[in-house]
């Protein structure tokens, strides 16, 4: 009975999707024709949609996309076997332009026009949330990453008891980044007064949320947080925030910023004589290109660390270690490795695993059941949706580190691994 209901539900979803594209009669016939065509094809094809911010202020997250997608295409070139038949995997990638509205638009195109079977996305709530929302409303299987789970889940009005039907996410949560930051700041020479920089966007509102974000756990741990309120992204004046931090005697600065905003803040902080001992900022300080652009003032800045070449994990898709994947990128591009490399690759590890296990790749409900049953060791750690903090979420390990200049080059050194001791520490935090 359950199997019959799932099949009926899948047919309903295909009918609705086709109805939006064609006349009613054609929509009713299309699913049967599609299934017959693919079932009898010598090598059936499965389409995977991919959305990422290739351009705009979030482009640093997608810097490695071209390289990763080329590697994935090579890994998929021989097809993937499902139920005794080899399936060709076609990946169709779209640029969100770092714009939530554009992300929703291209996701809709991939689902309704390209008729992808699975859609994946990465890089902050500005990308993953609108893509996931489009997938959910159309019943399309969806896997996302590169966004703390709270802005993904609660930012989409998710409820822990019910969750979502077709959209799944793997990454760490705000509880992990807060614990890592506090472990990083546990230094005898630093007071517990913190200035907070939280923008008026999905990430900033989540990080600064009084209950689910930084304020409550920081207060419980004895930290005094100065929060001047939400600023508008791409602001050109942080004088009010700097004045508030100086007035409170803050020795630590934290928050979540896009790279242009941090560059503006940090330049004005220097001009106005604000000299904190530790600056730990999420998002903006992930990328070597940002640190290098700051010159000497980039030395000693710190952030969360999702993934490095030293992480003790390997790819289930290619067998590469984290170091091999990072070295391959550096060798091919001449650019430094970046943290999103591992997670962009892991998205397609999960896709390959789902394709292998799905009972029926013609049935969205069967693909969703395969997603739910995932228990996979990837290049970023384990992905297992049966163990999430809420439905539809699987957590990955997180550590924290500092940019330190060694032999004339900036290196991201892991200085705190209290939350993930399996990931090795590379040095100690040095105060600014």
C-alpha positions, 0 to 999 in steps of 0.5 A, spaced: 500 500 500 505 504 501 509 503 495 502 504 491 501 511 495 509 513 493 508 511 486 501 515 485 505 521 489 511 521 484 506 521 478 502 527 481 508 531 482 510 530 474 504 531 472 504 538 476 510 540 473 509 538 466 502 542 466 506 548 468 510 547 461 505 545 456 497 544 455 493 539 460 493 534 455 500 534 453 502 534 461 498 528 462 501 524 457 508 526 458 510 522 464 508 516 461 512 517 455 518 520 458 518 513 463 518 509 457 523 512 453 528 512 458 526 505 460 528 502 454 534 507 452 541 503 452 544 508 456 538 512 460 540 519 463 539 522 469 540 530 470 543 533 476 542 541 476 547 545 480 546 552 483 552 556 485 554 564 486 559 564 480 559 572 480 557 577 485 560 578 492 559 571 494 563 569 488 569 566 493 565 560 495 564 558 487 572 560 485 573 552 485 567 550 481 570 549 474 575 545 477 570 541 481 565 540 476 571 538 471 573 532 476 566 530 477 565 530 469 571 525 469 568 521 475 561 520 472 564 519 465 563 511 465 556 512 468 553 510 474 550 503 475 543 502 478 539 496 478 544 492 473 544 498 468 549 504 467 546 511 467 549 517 464 549 523 469 549 530 466 550 536 470 547 542 468 550 548 472 547 555 473 550 562 476 545 565 482 549 571 481 550 572 489 542 574 488 537 570 492 531 572 487 536 569 481 537 563 485 530 561 485 529 563 478 535 559 475 532 553 480 525 554 477 528 553 470 532 547 472 526 544 475 521 546 470 525 547 463 531 542 464 527 537 468 532 535 472 532 529 477 536 531 482 538 539 484 544 541 488 546 547 491 551 550 495 554 557 498 550 561 504 543 561 505 542 566 499 543 560 494 541 554 498 534 557 501 531 559 495 533 553 491 531 548 496 524 552 496 523 551 489 525 544 489 520 543 495 514 546 492 515 542 486 517 535 489 524 535 486 530 531 490 535 536 493 541 536 497 545 542 499 551 545 503 555 550 505 550 554 510 549 553 517 543 549 518 539 554 522 539 559 517 537 553 512 532 550 516 529 555 520 530 561 515 525 556 511 520 556 516 522 549 518 519 545 524 523 540 527 517 535 528 515 535 520 521 538 517 521 538 509 519 532 504 524 533 498 530 537 501 536 535 505 542 539 507 549 537 510 553 542 514 555 544 521 551 549 525 551 555 529 552 551 536 558 548 533 561 555 530 560 558 537 563 553 541 569 553 536 570 560 537 569 560 544 575 555 544 579 559 540 578 565 544 580 562 551 586 565 552 589 568 558 591 575 555 584 576 552 578 579 556 571 577 555 568 583 552 566 582 544 563 586 539 558 583 534 558 585 527 551 582 524 548 584 517 541 584 515 541 578 511 539 571 512 546 569 515 547 575 520 540 575 522 541 567 524 548 569 527 545 575 531 538 571 533 537 572 541 535 565 542 538 561 536 545 565 535 551 568 539 548 572 544 545 567 549 551 562 549 556 568 549 552 570 555 551 564 559 559 563 558 560 570 561 562 574 555 559 581 554 557 582 547 556 589 544 551 588 539 550 595 535 544 592 531 544 590 524 547 593 518 546 593 511 550 589 507 555 593 502 555 598 508 560 604 507 561 606 514 562 602 520 564 608 524 558 607 529 560 600 530 567 602 531 565 607 536 561 602 540 566 597 541 571 602 543 566 605 548 565 598 551 572 596 551 571 590 547 578 586 546 574 581 541 570 582 534 566 577 531 560 576 526 558 574 519 560 578 514 561 578 506 568 580 504 567 587 502 564 589 508 569 586 512 575 590 508 571 596 509 570 595 517 577 593 518 580 599 514 576 604 518 578 600 525 585 602 523 584 609 521 580 610 528 585 607 532 581 601 534 585 595 536 582 588 538 586 582 540 582 577 536 578 578 530 574 572 528 569 573 523 565 568 519 564 567 511 569 573 510 575 570 512 575 564 509 578 565 503 586 566 501 584 571 496 581 576 501 586 575 506 592 577 501 588 583 499 588 586 506 596 585 506 599 585 513 593 587 516 590 580 514 595 577 518 592 574 525 585 574 523 581 568 525 575 564 522 571 557 523 575 552 519 570 547 515 575 543 511 583 543 509 588 539 506 590 536 513 583 533 514 583 526 515 578 524 510 577 521 503 572 521 497 568 516 496 567 518 489 574 518 486 578 515 492 582 522 493 585 524 500 583 531 502 590 533 501 590 530 494 584 534 492 587 540 494 593 539 491 590 537 484 586 544 485 593 548 486 596 544 481 591 545 475 589 553 477 596 556 480 591 558 486 591 557 493 586 551 495 579 554 499 575 551 504 569 550 499 573 545 495 571 539 499 564 541 500 563 542 493 566 535 491 562 532 497 555 534 494 557 530 488 559 524 492 552 524 495 549 524 488 553 518 486 551 514 492 544 516 491 544 514 484 547 507 486 542 506 491 535 508 489 530 503 488 527 507 481 531 513 478 524 514 474 521 516 481 522 522 485 519 519 491 524 513 491 530 518 490 528 521 496 528 515 500 535 514 498 537 521 500 534 519 507 537 513 507 544 516 506 550 513 510 556 515 507 563 517 509 565 523 504 571 528 503 568 532 509 566 527 514 560 523 514 553 524 511 547 521 515 540 524 515 538 519 520 542 523 526 541 530 524 539 535 530 533 536 526 529 532 520 533 533 513 539 536 516 546 532 517 552 535 521 559 535 519 565 536 523 568 544 524 574 546 527 577 553 528 584 557 526 588 563 524 591 566 518 599 566 520 604 569 515 610 564 514 615 564 509 612 570 506 605 567 505 599 566 509 597 559 511 590 557 515 593 554 521 588 550 525 589 552 532 583 549 536 580 542 535 576 541 541 569 540 537 573 535 532 579 532 535 580 527 529 582 533 525 589 535 527 591 542 530 597 545 526 599 551 531 597 556 537 593 562 536 597 569 536 594 575 539 593 581 534 
